[in-house]
């Protein structure tokens, strides 16, 4: 069974993200330290621009540009580094992805496959589901 891709229902609310981080720091009892004054803004920016940037990319759009297939055999791309965030604990993880597919009449470029891994990994996604038929 293929797990459904976690989708985003709305654009991130920067103010709410910052407030949440400030509340988290306060709940941990470390919010008064001067080094943490700008932490809520930094964390919100990091989540929006990097850790969750894959929601702004469509896997279908990444794969729609194809080329006619002139050969036969399996296409493979190995060693694609990625980083992501576990949706259960919001803890970062990283790894290396390996992709293989048998093309029909058309192929996609290797760069598109790398962009696909990057787009999917920059979402809240379980590592087991990263390349598990989500497109």
Secondary structure, 3 states (H helix, E strand, C coil): CCCCCCCCCCCCCHHHHHHHHHHHHHHHCCCCCHHHCCHHHHHHHHHHHHHCHHHHCCHHHHHCCCEECCCCCEEEEEEEEEEEECCCCCCEEEEEEEEEEECCCEECCHHHHHHHHHHHHCCECCHHHCCCCCC
